[in-house]
Amino acid sequence: MRVQFRCSKCGKSTIVEIKRRVDSTVVMSPLPTFARAAGTSSNSPLPPVDPALRLPAAVNVILSIVSGPSQGTRHTLTKPRVILGREGADIALDDPEISRHHCLLEVRENYINLKDMDSTNGTFFDEERVRAAMLQDGTEFRIGGSVIRVNFQRK
């Protein structure tokens, strides 16, 4: 049996050949897609919506996929609070290393609060795994194999 792993720090893929008996048990972590429940990947509920959240009036907030399977895709935010993930999210990215509900973005006047939603492979800012970060115009973060740039563009 061959198993491929991807390092969450450097992104390097490694293939390991495993010889095992036919009747032995194999523990897989994280679980492959077919073995996961249909619910969210996060065990913690979303924090309540802050009524002060609103998109800035004079600018569009744009997320550009810089690298990864969806490279070249751009998303203009239409609401101040969005979930990024693989499926069932406000913005779905075609990246198998991203959790269903991977991270939460909350737009403030001139920055975005980024919060990891207990994702399997983590959220990275400045090459460090983070639970939360503050994103400003032009900053980048990584989820799975995708690097995403935040831009505030004048309308």
N, C-alpha and C positions, 0 to 999 in steps of 0.2 A: 504494500500500500504506500502511495506517495502522498505526502501532506505538504502544503505550501504555507509558509508563515510570512508575515510582513512586519518588520520592526516598526513600532509606533514612533520611535525617535528619529531614525535615519531614513526610514522608508524602504530599506533594502529587502528584497524578497529572498527567502531561503527555502529550498525544497529538501525535505528529509524523507529518506526511504525507510519505512518501518516494516520489519519482518515479524509477523505474529501468527499465532495459531488461529485456525478458522473459528474455534469456539471461544476465543478470548474476548473480553469486554474492552471497548475503547471509550474513553471519556473525551468528549470534544468540547472545547471551550474557546471562544464563544460558540454557542450552538449554531449549527448551520441553519439557513433560512427555513428549510422544510420542517425543522423541529421547534421553531419558535411559535409562541402563541400569537393570535391575531391582534392582541392589545398593544399598548404602547410599550416601548422598551424601558421607559422610566417607571420606577416604583413610586416616586414622589409626585404628588399632584402639582399642577402649575400654581405659581404664586398668584394671588388675586390681581386683577387688572388695575393699574394705577389710572384713575380718571384724568390725571394731568397729561397722560401720554397723547401726543398728537404729532403728525408729520409736520415738519417746518413748511411754512407757506411759500417761501421764496425759492426753495430748492427741491429737486428730486433726489431721493436717496436710492442709489443704484448699487447692486451687488454684481460684480463681474467675476465669473469663474476663470481664474488665471491659469490653472493647471488641473488635470484630472480628467475623468471620463466625459464630463460636460464642458470641457474647456471651450471658451469663446462665447458661452451663454451669458446673457445679462438679464437681471431681474430688477425692475423698478418697483419699489415698495409702494403698495396702495393702502397699507394700514400700518400704524405705528408699532404693532406687536406681531411678530411672525415666528413660526417654528420652521427650522430647516431640518430636513430629514430625507430618508430614502423613499418612504411612501406614507400617505395619510398626513402629510405635513403641508403647511401653507406653501412652502417652496420645496418641491421634491427634486432631489438630485440623483442622477443615475450613477451611483457609486456604491458598490457592494460593501465597502468598508464603513459606510455611514449607517448609524442606527436609524430605526423608523422615525423616531423623534429625537434628533441628535442635540440641537441647541436652540435656544430662544434668543431673539433679538428684540430689544425695546429701544425705539428711537426717541431721543431727547432732542432738544433744540439744535445742538451742533455736535452731538456724539451719539453713539449707540452702546447700550449695555449688552454685552454678550454673556450668556449663562449656559453652561453645559447642563444637559438634562440626564445625567447619569449614563452617558453613552458608553458603549463597550470599548471603543478605540480612542476616546477622548477628544478634546478640543484643544488646539495648540495656538498660542499667541507668542510671537518672538521666540519660536522653537521650544517653548516650555508648555507642558500640559497645564491647563488652567481650569478652574471651576467657574471663573468669571473674569471679564476684562472690559475695559472701556476702549471702544474703537472710535477713532477720529477720521477725518477725511484722508483718504489715501492709505490707510493701514490695511494690513492683510492678516488673515487667520486661516488655520487649516483644520478641516474635519475630514476624517478618512484620508483618501488620496487626493482631495480637492483643496486647492488654495483659493480663497475668496478675498477680493479687494472691495473695500467700502469706499464709495465716492458720493460727495454731496455736490450736485451740479445745479447751477443757477437755471431757473426756468426761462 
